[in-house]
Amino acid sequence: MIEKMICKKKDSLIEVMKVINENAVGIAFVVDEQNKLCGTVTDGDIRRALLKDIGLQERVENIILKEFTYGYISDSYESLQKRIDHKIKIIPLINEQMEVINYFEYKQNVYFPVAIPNLNGNEFKYLTDAFMSTWISSSGEYITRFENEFSSYSDCDYGVACSNGTVAIHLALIALGIGVGDEVIVPDLTFAATINTVLHANATPVIVDVEESSWCINPQEIEKAITPKTKAIMPVHIYGQSCNMDAIMKIAKKYNLKVIEDCAEAHGAMYDGKKVGSFGDIGCFSFFGNKVITTGEGGMCVTNNPELDERMRVLRDHGMSKTKRYWHDVIGYNYRITNLQAAIGLAQLERIEEIHKNRRKYEENYREILDKDKFTFQNDLEKHRRITWLVSVLLDESIDRKKYIAQLKEKGIDARPFFYPLSDMEIYKKYCKNETVVAHRLSKVGLNLPTYESLKSIKEIKKIFMNIS
């Protein structure tokens, strides 16, 4: 692209106009015989020259300004951004020899966050219907429909919708009677909500390492960590990958342990032909804005146990008796979802397979763009059906992740590093008794890339990555 933006100072205005027309960005960088930058000219500059009766055969060196804006290739994004204003949108970038190497363009309206929800199905229709019904709070037909259809999609008999994914896990813990004196085994590589809910339940988390192949909790490390106080295992289906549920459920059965699946990032992922969330006692999902399907904020507990379903419903609604209104048998919580949120969720669920298909297309594009020797994608393992939540890669050690993220940010791409190991944080480190080598290695080199259901932006993202990689 940069070659199409350069002209010689002795070029005529008509020749420069051809350069500007070809690059389609409205500017040309003018260089001398030694290829050193000596000015810039825009289509507006040429237009104003013509209005002054300057002919098209005039040399461009005669209309360029003596003072112009440029930057060095080594300048920071912040310093370059300060040179941009309502008149100047693109500036040339030079090396120490004044040669044009690249250009800087700040597009305020071009930004690629890690995830954007797509609401192009029946979301507005159902939301409007829920609104017009006046059932906009925590009762309404969309809640029931969403619970029934999502639990069925997840291979479960029951679904209890709640206000977010974090409270879904806490609700599961409380419903299973896990509390003071109980230990719950969790992976070191996960979002903090996993361990926080255990602490909110007044139980004790036990942090263990993850597998090299799946990045999920390692069953062998689970078994090593079991003590007489262990009450439950909390496998996290990380970044769309399913855990080894055969091994985990065998351990749970052997030691009579409860299993709470954290499925926040893995809607529809499978293990051995069965959906995540349906293996353990309770599966917990998040419907935050960056998840596969969203309700804005929201969550769901799924189960095949009718007693747990009933218990969670009571706990979710202040602990109020289902047969005697305003009578409370247990201390409960207000963890309810609204009918409006459920309406959006139902519409999202109708398109979930299409969403999976399009997110996987995003991943396929990244696989084409990125150097296979420097970027390692998630494994597709036997028995596991991984879904693409965010495109997650491991960087080669030759790549400085911090600098690479900064490069992407300069181009408007918001890439995110993997989660920090829980055991590295002061508030959690006491809950980890053994080294977690794999979790630390993955965390150090892992990167999540923007991944959407909509495919409209993939060409622009592809162009940016090809210029960086």
Secondary structure, DSSP 4 states (H G I P E B T S, - for coil): -GGGGEEETTSBHHHHHHHHHHH-SSEEEEE-TT-BEEEEEEHHHHHHHHHTT--TTSBGGGTS-SS---EETTS-HHHHHTT--SS--EEEEE-TT-BEEEEEE--TT--B-S------SSHHHHHHHHHHTT--SS-SHHHHHHHHHHHHHTT-SEEEEES-HHHHHHHHHHHTT--TT-EEEEESSS-THHHHHHHHTT-EEEEE-B-TTTSSBPHHHHHHH--TTEEEE--B-GGGPPP-HHHHHHHHHHHT-EEEEE-TT-TT-EETTEETTSSSSEEEEE-BTTSSS--BS-EEEEES-HHHHHHHHHHHBTTB-SSSTT-BSS---B-PPPHHHHHHHHHHHHTHHHHHHHHHHHHHHHHHHS-TTTEEEPP--TTEE---SSEEEEE-TTS-HHHHHHHHHHTTB--EEPPPPGGGSTTTGGG--S--HHHHHHHHHEEEE---S--TTHHHHHHHHHHH-
